[in-house]
Amino acid sequence: MMNEKTKRLIKRRMLIALAIVATLLFTAYIYLTNAIKIYELDQQKIQIAQQIENEKIRSNQLDEQVKQMGSKNYVENFARKYLGLYYPNETIVIVENQDNTAESDVKTVGQ
């Protein structure tokens, strides 16, 4: 039979082995949770970068619109389309398409 000293040595080695296994499992858990978090943050970073790019494009489009707003062409088109305004010497011709939608075409009448 084993003596008391050998039993204590076996118990001590088992406790050390159990502590090592627990430490390894805890380390693996921490590593995996951090790896998952890093992956999620990378995906979020990619989404935000795409949103920034989309907003830059939208900003450029809005800048172009602002530049065009001061032009005579823009003001005339806006007045025609949204306000129904035309020059006094213009004739409005409404053409009906096959899909029953109407388009107006403006012809200037010479005097």
C-alpha positions in Angstrom: 0.0 0.0 0.0 0.9 3.6 -0.4 2.2 5.5 2.5 0.8 8.8 3.6 3.6 10.8 2.0 2.9 9.4 -1.4 -0.8 10.1 -1.1 -0.1 13.7 -0.3 2.3 14.0 -3.2 -0.3 12.6 -5.6 -3.0 15.0 -4.3 -0.6 17.9 -4.6 0.3 17.0 -8.2 -3.4 16.6 -9.1 -4.1 20.0 -7.6 -1.3 21.5 -9.6 -2.5 19.8 -12.8 -6.0 21.0 -12.1 -4.8 24.5 -11.6 -2.8 24.4 -14.8 -5.9 23.1 -16.7 -8.1 25.7 -15.2 -5.6 28.4 -16.1 -5.3 27.2 -19.6 -9.1 27.1 -20.0 -9.5 30.6 -18.6 -6.8 31.9 -20.9 -8.5 30.2 -23.9 -11.8 31.7 -22.9 -10.3 35.2 -22.5 -8.5 34.9 -25.9 -11.6 33.7 -27.7 -13.9 36.4 -26.3 -11.3 39.0 -27.2 -10.9 37.5 -30.7 -14.7 37.6 -31.2 -14.9 41.2 -30.0 -12.0 42.3 -32.3 -13.8 40.6 -35.3 -17.1 42.4 -34.4 -15.3 45.7 -34.1 -13.5 45.2 -37.4 -16.9 44.5 -39.1 -18.3 47.7 -37.5 -15.2 49.6 -38.7 -15.8 48.4 -42.2 -19.5 49.5 -42.0 -18.6 52.9 -40.7 -16.0 53.4 -43.4 -18.6 52.5 -46.0 -21.1 55.0 -44.5 -18.4 57.7 -44.5 -17.7 57.0 -48.2 -21.4 57.1 -49.0 -21.8 60.4 -47.1 -18.8 61.9 -48.9 -20.5 61.0 -52.2 -23.7 62.5 -51.0 -21.9 65.6 -49.9 -20.3 66.0 -53.3 -23.7 65.6 -54.9 -25.2 68.3 -52.6 -22.2 70.6 -53.4 -23.0 70.2 -57.1 -26.7 71.0 -56.5 -25.7 74.1 -54.5 -23.5 75.2 -57.4 -26.3 74.6 -59.9 -29.0 76.4 -57.8 -27.6 79.8 -58.7 -27.7 79.2 -62.4 -30.5 80.5 -64.6 -31.2 77.1 -66.0 -31.9 75.6 -62.5 -34.2 78.5 -61.5 -36.1 78.2 -64.8 -36.5 74.4 -64.4 -37.6 74.7 -60.8 -40.1 77.4 -61.7 -41.6 75.3 -64.5 -41.6 72.0 -62.7 -42.7 72.9 -59.1 -44.4 76.3 -59.5 -46.0 75.9 -62.9 -44.5 79.2 -64.2 -43.7 79.9 -67.8 -42.6 82.8 -69.9 -45.5 84.8 -71.5 -44.5 83.9 -75.0 -44.4 80.1 -74.4 -47.0 77.5 -75.4 -47.4 74.4 -73.2 -47.9 71.2 -75.1 -49.0 68.1 -73.1 -48.1 64.8 -74.7 -49.7 61.6 -73.3 -47.5 58.5 -73.4 -48.7 54.9 -73.9 -48.6 54.2 -70.2 -51.2 57.1 -69.7 -48.7 59.5 -68.1 -48.6 63.0 -69.3 -45.4 65.0 -70.0 -45.4 68.7 -70.7 -43.2 70.1 -73.3 -42.6 73.8 -73.6 -42.3 75.5 -77.0 -41.4 79.1 -77.4 -43.6 80.9 -79.9 -41.8 83.4 -82.1 -43.3 86.8 -82.4 
